[in-house]
Amino acid sequence: MEAKEQDVSLGANKFPERQPIGTAAQSQDEPKDYQEPPPAPLFEPSELTSWSFYRAGIAEFVATFLFLYITILTVMGVNRAPNKCASVGIQGIAWAFGGMIFALVYCTAGISGGHINPAVTFGLFLARKLSLTRAVFYIVMQCLGAICGAGVVKGFEGKNLYGTYGGGANKVNDGYTKGDGLGAEIVGTFILVYTVFSATDAKRNARDSHVPILAPLPIGFAVFLVHLATIPITGTGINPARSLGAAIIFNKHDGWHEHWVFWVAVVELSSDKGWPWPPQTFYKKFSSIFLKDKK
């Protein structure tokens, strides 16, 4: 009985009311309860002789291949349906993208980090979490995987049907300007990369160890929510490999005309540093694009 009372007392006082939160919990005099990994070097020639380096690239290729295969096939199924009620609709497309990211990040996180997206890779490179060598290799493998995944879908659907129903290619939809599309992609990319950094932060894992977190879950859910919001605007890119793969296989004017939007958004907000231009300068440089071509 006395032991039980002691356990209850310990539980009640485990997290006292005035317990400091976050980084305030660590004073400069106290040792850190987490290990901050050293910054990755810009070039790491020894990686090129390591099997784990190529295994990670293969994992990124396979994951992006499967990602495009499932998601583009879902998009094509919705586009072919006679009405929205006869298909999974926008919600189903969003779940396909978010669910696949959840599953694939879970499967590949221990091999390659589970990037599956050049925006994530570029953001982690700027944060010095991986070398330039690995970042370039990942992005190339992601793009190749996306092209192959979209190509398999085209093989299943047939050239005529694939072209008729848009091939899952991203574009700025009717009623929106290129500026609208760019803004939606910038915000969506920021939400995704911000979630990735937050879910994988070593400090967070140390100070919030009492809060269980499965990193792929918030990342997949962020992808799902961004798709719900921006499918009506651009079809949702936030992943240049996904946009590039679909555009190459679709290979029509609609797929290429506004393709730059889905790459500029990555450079603009794939890291907390953002684009080197101030916002007002960026707006002036592209004001003619922002304000014209209202569809």
PANU-830565 format. One record per residue: x, y, z of N, C-alpha, C in turn. Coordinates in steps of 0.1 Angstrom, whole numbers, padded with zeros to 4 digits, always signed. Example, Ala and Ser with C-alpha at 12.3 -4.5 7.8 and 13.67 -1.06 7.14 Angstrom:
2
+0132-0057+0078+0123-0045+0078+0132-0033+0078 +0128-0022+0071+0137-0011+0071+0129+0000+0079 
//
This chain:
295
+0008-0012+0000+0000+0000+0000+0009+0012+0000 +0019+0012+0008+0028+0023+0009+0035+0026-0005 +0039+0015-0011+0045+0016-0024+0036+0022-0035 +0023+0019-0034+0014+0025-0043+0012+0039-0041 +0012+0044-0028+0011+0058-0025+0023+0065-0031 +0035+0059-0030+0047+0065-0034+0046+0067-0050 +0041+0057-0057+0040+0057-0071+0030+0069-0075 +0019+0070-0068+0010+0081-0071+0016+0094-0069 +0023+0096-0058+0030+0108-0055+0040+0112-0066 +0048+0102-0071+0058+0104-0081+0051+0108-0094 +0040+0101-0097+0033+0105-0110+0027+0119-0109 +0022+0123-0098+0016+0136-0096+0027+0147-0098 +0039+0144-0094+0049+0154-0094+0059+0153-0105 +0056+0143-0114+0066+0141-0125+0067+0153-0134 +0056+0160-0136+0057+0172-0145+0051+0184-0136 +0059+0190-0128+0054+0200-0119+0049+0212-0128 +0040+0220-0121+0034+0231-0128+0043+0241-0134 +0054+0244-0127+0064+0254-0132+0076+0248-0139 +0074+0236-0144+0085+0230-0152+0087+0238-0164 +0100+0242-0167+0103+0250-0179+0100+0242-0191 +0095+0249-0202+0091+0242-0214+0101+0246-0225 +0103+0236-0234+0111+0238-0246+0125+0241-0243 +0132+0250-0251+0146+0252-0249+0149+0259-0236 +0139+0265-0229+0141+0272-0216+0144+0261-0206 +0141+0249-0208+0143+0238-0199+0158+0235-0197 +0166+0241-0206+0181+0238-0205+0188+0251-0203 +0194+0253-0192+0202+0265-0189+0216+0262-0195 +0224+0273-0196+0237+0272-0202+0246+0263-0193 +0243+0262-0180+0251+0255-0171+0249+0240-0172 +0237+0236-0177+0233+0222-0177+0238+0215-0190 +0242+0203-0189+0246+0196-0201+0233+0193-0209 +0235+0193-0222+0224+0189-0231+0220+0175-0230 +0207+0172-0231+0202+0158-0230+0200+0153-0244 +0206+0158-0254+0205+0153-0267+0218+0156-0274 +0221+0149-0285+0233+0150-0292+0230+0157-0305 +0236+0169-0307+0234+0177-0319+0243+0171-0330 +0238+0166-0341+0247+0160-0351+0256+0171-0357 +0268+0168-0361+0277+0179-0367+0272+0182-0381 +0274+0194-0385+0269+0198-0399+0276+0189-0409 +0268+0186-0419+0273+0177-0430+0283+0185-0439 +0294+0179-0443+0303+0186-0452+0296+0189-0466 +0301+0199-0473+0296+0203-0486+0298+0191-0496 +0310+0186-0496+0313+0175-0505+0318+0163-0496 +0314+0151-0499+0318+0140-0491+0322+0129-0501 +0335+0129-0507+0339+0120-0517+0338+0105-0513 +0340+0103-0500+0340+0089-0495+0326+0083-0496 +0315+0091-0497+0302+0085-0499+0301+0077-0512 +0308+0082-0522+0307+0076-0535+0312+0061-0536 +0319+0057-0525+0324+0044-0525+0317+0035-0515 +0306+0041-0509+0298+0034-0499+0286+0028-0505 +0283+0015-0502+0271+0009-0507+0258+0015-0501 +0259+0020-0488+0247+0026-0482+0243+0039-0489 +0252+0046-0496+0249+0058-0504+0240+0054-0515 +0244+0043-0523+0236+0039-0534+0223+0032-0530 +0224+0025-0519+0211+0019-0514+0201+0030-0511 +0206+0041-0505+0196+0052-0501+0190+0058-0514 +0199+0059-0524+0194+0065-0537+0183+0056-0543 +0186+0043-0543+0176+0033-0548+0163+0034-0540 +0164+0035-0527+0152+0037-0519+0144+0049-0523 +0151+0060-0525+0144+0072-0530+0137+0070-0544 +0144+0063-0552+0138+0060-0566+0126+0051-0564 +0127+0041-0557+0115+0032-0555+0104+0039-0548 +0106+0046-0538+0096+0053-0531+0089+0063-0540 +0096+0071-0547+0090+0081-0556+0083+0074-0567 +0088+0063-0572+0081+0056-0583+0067+0051-0577 +0067+0045-0566+0054+0040-0560+0045+0052-0557 +0050+0063-0552+0042+0075-0549+0035+0080-0562 +0042+0081-0573+0036+0086-0585+0026+0076-0590 +0030+0063-0590+0021+0053-0595+0007+0053-0588 +0007+0053-0575-0006+0053-0568-0013+0066-0569 -0006+0077-0568-0013+0090-0568-0019+0094-0582 -0010+0092-0592-0015+0096-0606-0026+0087-0610 -0025+0074-0606-0036+0065-0610-0049+0069-0603 -0048+0074-0590-0060+0079-0583-0066+0091-0590 -0057+0101-0594-0061+0113-0601-0068+0109-0614 -0063+0100-0622-0069+0095-0634-0082+0089-0632 -0084+0081-0621-0097+0075-0618-0107+0085-0615 -0104+0096-0608-0113+0107-0605-0117+0114-0618 -0107+0117-0626-0110+0125-0639-0118+0117-0649 -0117+0104-0648-0125+0095-0658-0139+0093-0653 -0142+0095-0640-0155+0092-0635-0165+0102-0641 -0178+0097-0643-0188+0106-0649-0192+0117-0640 -0191+0116-0627-0193+0127-0617-0185+0124-0605 -0184+0134-0596-0176+0133-0584-0181+0123-0574 -0194+0120-0574-0200+0110-0565-0196+0096-0570 -0192+0094-0582-0189+0081-0587-0174+0078-0585 -0167+0087-0578-0153+0085-0576-0149+0089-0561 -0137+0088-0558-0132+0092-0544-0132+0107-0543 -0132+0114-0554-0132+0129-0553-0119+0135-0549 -0120+0148-0546-0108+0155-0541-0103+0150-0528 -0112+0146-0519-0108+0141-0506-0100+0128-0508 -0105+0119-0518-0097+0107-0520-0084+0109-0526 -0082+0119-0535-0069+0123-0540-0060+0127-0529 -0065+0136-0521-0057+0141-0510-0052+0130-0500 -0062+0120-0498-0058+0109-0489-0048+0100-0496 -0049+0099-0509-0039+0090-0517-0025+0096-0515 -0024+0110-0517-0011+0116-0516-0006+0116-0501 -0014+0119-0492-0010+0119-0478-0007+0105-0472 -0016+0096-0476-0014+0082-0471-0001+0076-0477 +0002+0078-0490+0014+0072-0495+0026+0078-0489 +0026+0092-0486+0038+0098-0480+0040+0092-0466 +0029+0090-0459+0030+0083-0445+0036+0070-0446 +0031+0061-0455+0036+0048-0457+0050+0047-0462 +0054+0055-0472+0067+0055-0478+0078+0061-0469 +0074+0072-0462+0084+0077-0452+0087+0067-0441 +0076+0061-0436+0078+0050-0426+0087+0039-0431 +0086+0035-0444+0094+0024-0449+0108+0028-0452 +0110+0040-0456+0124+0044-0461+0132+0053-0452 +0126+0057-0441+0132+0067-0432+0146+0061-0427 +0146+0048-0424+0158+0042-0419+0169+0039-0429 +0165+0041-0442+0175+0038-0453+0180+0051-0459 +0171+0060-0463+0175+0072-0469+0171+0085-0462 +0163+0083-0452+0157+0095-0445+0143+0097-0450 +0138+0090-0460+0125+0091-0465+0121+0105-0470 +0129+0111-0479+0126+0124-0485+0115+0124-0495 +0117+0116-0506+0107+0114-0516+0102+0128-0522 +0110+0138-0521+0106+0151-0525+0119+0160-0526 +0122+0166-0538+0134+0175-0538+0133+0187-0529 +0120+0191-0526+0119+0203-0517+0124+0199-0503 +0121+0187-0498+0126+0183-0485+0141+0181-0486 +0146+0175-0496+0160+0173-0498+0168+0186-0498 +0163+0196-0506+0169+0209-0507+0169+0216-0494 +0158+0215-0487+0157+0222-0474+0167+0216-0464 +0168+0203-0463+0177+0196-0454+0192+0199-0458 +0194+0201-0471+0208+0204-0476+0211+0218-0471 +0202+0228-0472+0205+0241-0468+0207+0242-0452 +0200+0233-0445+0202+0232-0431+0215+0224-0427 +0222+0219-0437+0234+0212-0436+0232+0198-0428 +0221+0192-0432+0218+0179-0427+0223+0168-0436 +0226+0172-0448+0232+0162-0458+0241+0170-0467 +0251+0162-0474+0260+0168-0482+0254+0172-0496 +0261+0180-0503+0257+0184-0517+0257+0171-0526 +0267+0163-0524+0267+0150-0532+0255+0142-0530 +0251+0140-0518+0239+0132-0515+0226+0139-0520 +0226+0152-0518+0214+0160-0522+0211+0159-0537 +0222+0161-0545+0220+0160-0559+0217+0146-0563 +0223+0136-0557+0220+0122-0561+0205+0118-0557 +0201+0123-0546+0187+0120-0542+0177+0127-0552 +0179+0139-0555+0170+0147-0564+0169+0140-0578 +0181+0136-0583+0181+0129-0596+0173+0116-0595 +0175+0108-0584+0168+0095-0583+0153+0097-0581 +0150+0108-0573+0135+0111-0571+0129+0115-0585 +0135+0123-0593+0130+0126-0606+0128+0114-0615 +0138+0106-0615+0138+0094-0623+0127+0084-0619 +0125+0083-0606+0114+0075-0601+0101+0080-0604 +0099+0093-0604+0087+0100-0607+0083+0098-0622 +0093+0099-0630+0091+0097-0645+0086+0083-0647 +0093+0073-0641+0089+0059-0643+0075+0056-0638 +0072+0062-0626+0059+0059-0620+0048+0064-0629 +0049+0077-0634+0039+0083-0643+0039+0075-0656 +0050+0070-0661+0051+0062-0673+0043+0049-0672 +0044+0042-0661+0036+0030-0659+0021+0033-0659 +0017+0044-0653+0003+0048-0653-0002+0050-0667 +0007+0057-0675+0003+0059-0689+0002+0046-0697 +0011+0036-0694+0010+0023-0700-0003+0016-0696 -0008+0017-0684-0020+0011-0680-0032+0018-0686 -0032+0031-0687-0044+0039-0691-0045+0040-0707 -0033+0039-0713-0033+0041-0728-0030+0055-0731 -0024+0057-0742-0019+0071-0746-0031+0080-0748 -0042+0076-0754-0053+0085-0757-0060+0089-0744 -0064+0079-0735-0070+0083-0723-0062+0091-0714 -0049+0087-0713-0039+0095-0705-0039+0109-0709 -0038+0112-0722-0038+0126-0727-0051+0133-0725 -0062+0126-0727-0075+0132-0726-0078+0137-0712 -0074+0129-0702-0077+0132-0688-0066+0139-0681 -0057+0145-0688-0047+0154-0682-0034+0147-0676 -0034+0134-0675-0021+0128-0671-0017+0131-0657 -0025+0137-0649-0021+0141-0635-0011+0152-0635 -0009+0159-0646+0000+0170-0647-0005+0183-0639 +0004+0189-0633+0001+0202-0625-0001+0214-0635 -0010+0222-0632-0012+0235-0639-0020+0244-0631 -0019+0257-0634-0027+0267-0627-0041+0266-0633 -0051+0263-0625-0065+0261-0630-0072+0274-0634 -0082+0272-0642-0090+0284-0647-0095+0292-0635 -0095+0305-0636-0100+0314-0626-0089+0318-0616 -0076+0314-0618-0065+0317-0610-0054+0323-0619 -0046+0332-0614-0034+0337-0621-0022+0329-0617 -0011+0331-0624+0001+0324-0621+0006+0328-0607 +0003+0341-0604+0007+0345-0590-0001+0338-0579 -0013+0335-0582-0021+0327-0572-0015+0313-0571 -0012+0307-0582-0006+0294-0581+0007+0294-0574 +0016+0304-0577+0029+0304-0571+0027+0306-0556 +0018+0315-0552+0016+0318-0537+0011+0305-0530 +0002+0298-0537-0003+0286-0531+0008+0275-0529 +0016+0274-0539+0027+0264-0539+0038+0268-0528 +0040+0281-0527+0050+0285-0517+0045+0282-0503 +0033+0286-0500+0027+0283-0487+0026+0268-0484 +0022+0260-0494+0021+0246-0492+0034+0239-0490 +0045+0244-0497+0058+0239-0496+0063+0242-0482 +0061+0254-0477+0065+0258-0464+0059+0249-0453 +0046+0247-0454+0039+0238-0444+0045+0224-0444 +0048+0219-0456+0054+0205-0456+0068+0205-0450 +0077+0214-0454+0091+0214-0450+0091+0218-0435 +0083+0227-0431+0082+0231-0416+0078+0219-0408 +0069+0211-0413+0064+0199-0405+0076+0189-0405 +0083+0187-0416+0094+0177-0416+0105+0181-0406 +0108+0194-0406+0119+0198-0396+0114+0197-0382 +0101+0200-0379+0096+0199-0366+0095+0185-0361 +0091+0176-0370+0089+0162-0366+0102+0154-0364 +0112+0159-0370+0125+0152-0369+0136+0160-0361 +0131+0170-0354+0141+0178-0346+0146+0170-0334 +0159+0170-0333+0165+0162-0322+0162+0169-0308 +0161+0182-0308+0158+0189-0295+0144+0185-0291 +0135+0185-0300+0121+0182-0297+0120+0168-0291 +0127+0158-0297+0126+0145-0292+0131+0144-0278 +0141+0152-0275+0147+0152-0262+0138+0158-0251 +0133+0170-0254+0126+0178-0244+0111+0174-0243 +0106+0168-0254+0092+0163-0254+0091+0148-0254 +0100+0141-0248+0101+0127-0248+0088+0120-0243 +0081+0128-0234+0069+0122-0229+0057+0123-0239 +0059+0129-0250+0049+0130-0260+0053+0121-0272 +0046+0109-0273+0050+0100-0284+0047+0106-0297 +0056+0104-0307+0054+0110-0320+0059+0100-0331 +0051+0097-0340+0056+0089-0352+0058+0099-0363 +0070+0102-0367+0073+0113-0376+0066+0112-0389 +0064+0100-0395+0057+0100-0408+0043+0104-0407 +0036+0103-0395+0022+0106-0394+0020+0121-0396 +0026+0130-0389+0023+0144-0391+0028+0149-0405 +0038+0143-0411+0043+0146-0424+0032+0142-0434 +0027+0130-0433+0017+0126-0443+0004+0134-0441 +0001+0137-0429-0012+0145-0426-0010+0159-0432 +0002+0165-0431+0004+0178-0437+0002+0178-0452 +0007+0167-0458+0005+0166-0473-0009+0165-0476 -0017+0157-0468-0031+0156-0470-0038+0169-0469 -0036+0177-0459-0043+0189-0457-0039+0200-0468 -0026+0200-0472-0023+0209-0483-0030+0206-0496 -0031+0193-0498-0038+0189-0511-0053+0193-0510 -0059+0191-0499-0073+0195-0497-0075+0210-0501 -0065+0218-0497-0066+0233-0499-0063+0237-0513 -0053+0231-0519-0047+0236-0531-0050+0228-0544 -0056+0217-0543-0060+0209-0555-0068+0218-0565 -0078+0226-0560-0086+0234-0569-0077+0245-0576 -0066+0249-0570-0058+0260-0576-0048+0255-0586 -0039+0245-0582-0028+0240-0590-0028+0225-0592 -0038+0218-0586-0037+0204-0585-0027+0199-0575 -0020+0208-0568-0011+0207-0557+0002+0200-0562 +0013+0208-0562+0026+0202-0565+0033+0199-0552 +0039+0210-0546+0048+0209-0534+0058+0198-0535 +0060+0193-0547+0070+0182-0549+0074+0183-0564 +0085+0189-0566+0089+0191-0580+0091+0178-0588 +0095+0168-0581+0097+0155-0588+0083+0150-0593 +0073+0151-0585+0060+0147-0589+0055+0155-0601 +0057+0168-0600+0053+0177-0612+0061+0174-0624 +0074+0172-0623+0082+0169-0634+0079+0156-0641 +0077+0146-0633+0074+0132-0638+0061+0132-0646 +0051+0139-0641+0038+0139-0648+0039+0148-0660 +0047+0159-0660+0048+0168-0671+0055+0161-0683 +0066+0154-0679+0074+0147-0690+0065+0136-0697 +0058+0128-0689+0050+0118-0695+0038+0123-0703 +0032+0133-0697+0020+0140-0704+0025+0147-0716 +0035+0155-0715+0042+0161-0726+0033+0169-0735 +0025+0178-0729+0017+0187-0737+0019+0201-0731 +0014+0211-0739+0015+0225-0735+0010+0228-0721 -0001+0222-0717-0007+0225-0704+0002+0220-0693 +0010+0210-0695+0019+0205-0685+0032+0213-0684 +0036+0220-0694+0048+0227-0694+0047+0242-0692 +0035+0248-0696+0034+0262-0697+0036+0269-0684 +0032+0263-0673+0033+0269-0659+0042+0260-0650 +0050+0252-0656+0057+0242-0648+0067+0249-0639 +0072+0261-0643+0082+0268-0635+0077+0271-0621 +0064+0273-0620+0058+0277-0607+0061+0266-0597 +0062+0254-0600+0064+0243-0591+0078+0241-0587 +0087+0248-0594+0102+0248-0590+0105+0260-0582 +0100+0272-0587+0103+0284-0580+0098+0284-0565 +0087+0277-0563+0081+0276-0549+0091+0269-0540 +0098+0259-0545+0108+0252-0537+0119+0260-0533 +0125+0268-0543+0136+0277-0540+0132+0288-0530 +0120+0292-0531+0115+0303-0523+0113+0300-0509 +0108+0288-0506+0105+0285-0492+0107+0270-0488 +0118+0265-0493+0121+0251-0489+0130+0251-0476 +0133+0263-0472+0141+0265-0459+0136+0277-0452 +0140+0278-0439+0136+0290-0432+0143+0303-0436 +0153+0301-0445+0160+0313-0450+0153+0319-0462 +0146+0310-0469+0139+0315-0481+0147+0320-0492 +0140+0327-0501+0147+0332-0513+0156+0344-0509 +0167+0346-0516+0176+0357-0513+0170+0371-0515 +0160+0372-0524+0154+0385-0526+0144+0388-0515 +0143+0401-0511+0132+0405-0502+0119+0403-0509 +0108+0401-0501+0095+0399-0508+0091+0410-0517 +0094+0423-0514+0089+0434-0523+0097+0433-0536 +0110+0430-0536+0118+0428-0548+0113+0417-0556 +0110+0406-0550+0104+0394-0557+0091+0398-0564 +0083+0405-0557+0070+0409-0562+0072+0418-0575 +0081+0427-0574+0083+0436-0585+0088+0429-0597 +0097+0419-0595+0103+0412-0606+0093+0404-0613 +0083+0399-0606+0073+0390-0612+0059+0397-0613 +0058+0410-0611+0045+0416-0610+0037+0415-0623 +0044+0415-0634+0037+0414-0647+0031+0400-0648 +0037+0390-0642+0032+0376-0643+0020+0375-0633 +0022+0381-0621+0012+0380-0610-0001+0387-0615 -0001+0398-0622-0013+0405-0625-0019+0403-0638 -0013+0395-0647-0019+0393-0660-0024+0379-0661 -0029+0376-0673-0034+0362-0676-0044+0357-0666 -0053+0366-0662-0064+0360-0654-0073+0352-0662 -0075+0339-0658-0082+0330-0667-0097+0330-0664 
//
